[in-house]
Amino acid sequence: MTEPIRWGILGTGNIAHQFARGLADTADAELVAVGSRSIETANTFGDEFSIPRRHASYDELAADDGVDAVYVSTPHPFHKDNSILLLEHGKAVLCEKPFTINAGETKEVIDVARQRDIFLMEAMWTRYVPAVVRARELIAAGAIGDVRMVQADFGFRAGVNPEGRLFNPDLGGGALLDVGIYVTSLASMVLGPRPAEVVSTTQIGETGVDEQSAMLLKYPGGELAVLSCAVRTGTSVEARIFGTEGSILLHSPFFKCDALSVKRGGDEEHIDLPLEGNGYNYEAAEVGHCLRAGLKESDVMPLDETLALMELLDSIRAQWGLTYPME
Ligand SMILES: NC(=O)c1ccc[n+]([C@@H]2O[C@H](COP(=O)([O-])OP(=O)(O)OC[C@H]3O[C@@H](n4cnc5c(N)ncnc54)[C@H](OP(=O)(O)O)[C@@H]3O)[C@@H](O)[C@H]2O)c1
């Protein structure tokens, strides 16, 4: 590939707009195609972002030979089929979080990617923002000693819309899949993907999905993660990582934080790391980097970890007795 990586976007909703803006700030990337369920929305989106090829179906986008990588931005229940469709047409796939509805679906997608030797990645954009990259580097360098505890919360107060994807069980509604994945993914990044014990409780709202939840994870070495998520309660949206020699605060909102504070002994260092672009550019750059290097997955968000995280979310939902109609 000598030209910039040629991107397509599948679905034209809220986050597709954000990602398209992020791509405009990504070196080595060009947005060349969009696929929608209707040509009208494809054209409207195409006009907004000056996209040359607009497709009236996801199948047409998948069959577009002029596309290298596609960003999947549909509601969660469609991630599996959309990703498999693209992989079967040889397209590299960056799929929104949560990767699918459950671990069984995730495994199906990963199996197709591996059988066909095609690049696949969960769009956990938090992992690539500079402040989070710096936090990983500091932890790896022993700056806060041995990590003993992670605390993270992600909650916001949305109005209840029974039809919308946040509250509708048919669209995989609920806080855990929408934002609980951020706090569990952060814990996984720091403490590993496989806690030894998981204890959780939730409040199920009027539409039958989880509105706020607390999760306690205990790891084999005794490390703890104290996590919460909510779609009806605004919380501080911070993450703290405590070690034997100090701590790191990822400032709010931690999922796209632009500053961290590092405490060691009596000292506190504030480090500003502003986002360049809207933040989605970093995950797009990671895809480009991997494709250029001939990699089939990212070592920052590996597929086995994506699968382990979906298994964790499944086990949390099992404790609540929450299943979705499509399961
Ligand atoms: N990374 C982040 O920061 C972030 C933020 C928000 C959301 N997300 C994730 O992105 C995904 C989409 O969220 P969103 O807020 O962008 O959703 P949204 O605004 O509802 O848009 C979803 C798009 O998916 C397509 N779609 C296909 N089948 C659909 C169906 N049956 N019902 C509704 N839409 C359907 C539609 O595009 P067409 O009409 O063009 O086909 C629609 O515009 C979710 O998995 C969510 O978790 C990630």
The ligand as a MOL file (V3000), in Angstrom:
LIG
                    3D

  0  0  0     0  0            999 V3000
M  V30 BEGIN CTAB
M  V30 COUNTS 48 52 0 0 0
M  V30 BEGIN ATOM
M  V30 1 N -16.2010 4.7820 21.3450 0
M  V30 2 C -17.1050 5.6370 21.7820 0
M  V30 3 O -16.7770 6.6950 22.3260 0
M  V30 4 C -18.5490 5.3470 21.5720 0
M  V30 5 C -19.4930 6.3420 21.8280 0
M  V30 6 C -20.8290 6.0880 21.5450 0
M  V30 7 C -21.1950 4.8420 21.0680 0
M  V30 8 N -20.2620 3.8680 20.8650 0 CHG=1
M  V30 9 C -20.6500 2.5460 20.3450 0
M  V30 10 O -20.9730 2.7010 18.9760 0
M  V30 11 C -22.0890 1.9020 18.6430 0
M  V30 12 C -23.1490 2.7910 18.0100 0
M  V30 13 O -23.5380 3.7810 18.9300 0
M  V30 14 P -24.2110 5.1670 18.4290 0
M  V30 15 O -24.4370 5.9670 19.6470 0
M  V30 16 O -23.4400 5.7670 17.3120 0 CHG=-1
M  V30 17 O -25.6090 4.6110 17.8960 0
M  V30 18 P -26.6470 5.3500 16.9530 0
M  V30 19 O -26.4380 6.8410 16.9570 0
M  V30 20 O -27.9740 4.8060 17.3060 0
M  V30 21 O -26.2360 4.8830 15.4850 0
M  V30 22 C -26.1760 3.5670 15.1120 0
M  V30 23 C -26.2200 3.4480 13.5800 0
M  V30 24 O -26.2290 2.0580 13.3150 0
M  V30 25 C -27.0180 1.7820 12.1770 0
M  V30 26 N -28.0170 0.7490 12.4830 0
M  V30 27 C -28.0910 -0.4550 11.8790 0
M  V30 28 N -29.1190 -1.1660 12.3440 0
M  V30 29 C -29.7390 -0.4000 13.2490 0
M  V30 30 C -30.8860 -0.5760 14.0540 0
M  V30 31 N -31.6410 -1.6860 13.9920 0
M  V30 32 N -31.2540 0.4100 14.8760 0
M  V30 33 C -30.5230 1.5370 14.9450 0
M  V30 34 N -29.4160 1.7690 14.1900 0
M  V30 35 C -29.0300 0.8060 13.3450 0
M  V30 36 C -27.6480 3.1010 11.7520 0
M  V30 37 O -26.8950 3.5850 10.6490 0
M  V30 38 P -27.5100 3.5570 9.1470 0
M  V30 39 O -28.9090 4.0600 9.2780 0
M  V30 40 O -26.6070 4.4430 8.4130 0
M  V30 41 O -27.4560 2.1410 8.6710 0
M  V30 42 C -27.4700 4.0080 12.9400 0
M  V30 43 O -27.3350 5.3510 12.5760 0
M  V30 44 C -22.5280 1.2060 19.9330 0
M  V30 45 O -22.0440 -0.1170 19.9440 0
M  V30 46 C -21.8810 2.0190 21.0330 0
M  V30 47 O -21.5220 1.2640 22.1730 0
M  V30 48 C -18.9560 4.1120 21.1040 0
M  V30 END ATOM
M  V30 BEGIN BOND
M  V30 1 1 1 2
M  V30 2 2 2 3
M  V30 3 1 2 4
M  V30 4 1 4 5
M  V30 5 2 4 48
M  V30 6 2 5 6
M  V30 7 1 6 7
M  V30 8 2 7 8
M  V30 9 1 8 9
M  V30 10 1 8 48
M  V30 11 1 9 10
M  V30 12 1 9 46
M  V30 13 1 10 11
M  V30 14 1 11 12
M  V30 15 1 11 44
M  V30 16 1 12 13
M  V30 17 1 13 14
M  V30 18 2 14 15
M  V30 19 1 14 16
M  V30 20 1 14 17
M  V30 21 1 17 18
M  V30 22 2 18 19
M  V30 23 1 18 20
M  V30 24 1 18 21
M  V30 25 1 21 22
M  V30 26 1 22 23
M  V30 27 1 23 24
M  V30 28 1 23 42
M  V30 29 1 24 25
M  V30 30 1 25 26
M  V30 31 1 25 36
M  V30 32 1 26 27
M  V30 33 1 26 35
M  V30 34 2 27 28
M  V30 35 1 28 29
M  V30 36 1 29 30
M  V30 37 2 29 35
M  V30 38 1 30 31
M  V30 39 2 30 32
M  V30 40 1 32 33
M  V30 41 2 33 34
M  V30 42 1 34 35
M  V30 43 1 36 37
M  V30 44 1 36 42
M  V30 45 1 37 38
M  V30 46 2 38 39
M  V30 47 1 38 40
M  V30 48 1 38 41
M  V30 49 1 42 43
M  V30 50 1 44 45
M  V30 51 1 44 46
M  V30 52 1 46 47
M  V30 END BOND
M  V30 END CTAB
M  END
